[in-house]
Amino acid sequence: MIQMFISILVVALSLYLTVFIHEWTHYLVAKKLGIPTGSLNLGVGPVILSHKGKMEINIRLMPIGGYLDIPDMTFFKETKIKRSHRCLIALAGPAGNLVLCFYLAVILAIFGIPVYSSSLIVGYVSTNYPSLNIKPGDKVVLVNGKKPKNWNFILAETYATDSTNLTMVVLRGEERITNEVPIILPNLVTPKLPLSPEQQLVRRPAPMVNQRIVTVDGSTNFNGYTFSAAMRQEKSVMVAYVQDHQMHKVEWKINVPLLYSLWEVNPPVIYENPLMILGGTTWMMGKSILEILVPKTNLRLENMSGPLTTMLYLHRFFDTDIRLGLFLVLALNIDLVMFNLIPIYPMDGSHVVSALLNKRPKWLSRYKTCMYFATWTVLLLLTWMLILDVIKFNIL
């Protein structure tokens, strides 16, 4: 319970920090240019904390979004602020998030990024697909004619293809076996496969107690799904584990508390220089957005994570490994930079375009008229995504 509370607190602080850096850099540039500002607001909803000093800072209930009140810098009204100053203030927020991304990339370059469930050895195959000639212990060697680097590569193929299956070649001993593996396309959540990689699992039933699992029902190929499937089928499993350098063999009746006590250990760790981390993450984010926009993929708009699902994943990542949580925060900051540069109000990009069109009154008037409709469209889209997010949050 204490660990869960700490991870939830870390999630909230990381989101508030992201918003604070964005709005604070807006404030710093505005102050440097001599432009008066109002309150700085972190999050949305009712105010839960407020600091009223030289500058009023309001922390609101939900750590999503925020804004800096600049009375003289309005979008739909005339402003006396110079074009160059408006552009600098607007671009300062995304620039602040980029600086935060660089610091996070440096930390991850030093401590590494763990790659969980990266093994290419199959640990679990769903019994709902008896025609699949794949067994736990088989090694995946080809996916759609490509050699996979890790299991994340295989998952990426399920997103990028427009097919309902993957052509997968596995190695069993010296035998190569080809299967058409179906892609499960559940509503609202991301595509899945009826098989998953093996994991090295440790059970932590109590503080300072570690039980390293060696075999499950006599097999060394297993993962978390092995236990969850046994729980759904209401059957016990025979587990051999090592505790205090002694081997134990017991029968476990699987339940939810036992599942929550299972942890994957000793994942491979990737060490890259900060620029490679930033560049690679930006490329992945951009590629995902393009795949959503392209209709012939399994990754669609409804698969995107809204605020609730994002917080859930942050909680899971920080709960698993703080480095995973930091990597997701880095990705969220890159995402924030990219979306804030879109020239649609209230994104920062709209203020830049508005400033650039200031000397062309007709164009500026038409642009602002378009923004009236675009803003309502964005609000409706966000509302729709929030509704889907509530549903996904319950599913996940």
Secondary structure, DSSP 8 states (H G I E B T S, - for coil): -HHHHHHHHHHHHHHHHHHHHHHHHHHHHHHHTT-----EEEEEEEEEEEEESSSEEEEEEEEEEEEE--TT--SSS---S-HHHHHHHHHHHHHHHHHHHHHHHHHHHHH-EE-TT--SBEEEE-TT-TT----TT-EEEEETTB--SSHHHHHHHHHH-SSSEEEEEEEETTEEEEEEEE-B--SSS--B-SEEE---EEE-SSTT--EEEEEETTBS---HHHHHHHHHTT-EEEEEEEETTEEEEEEEE--HHHHHTEEE----EE---HHHHHHHHHHHHHHHHHHHHSSSSS--GGGS--HHHHHHHHHHHHHH-HHHHHHHHHHHHHHHHHHHTSSSTTSHHHHHHHHHTTT-HHHHHHHHHHHHHHHHHHHHHHHHHHHHHHHHHHH-
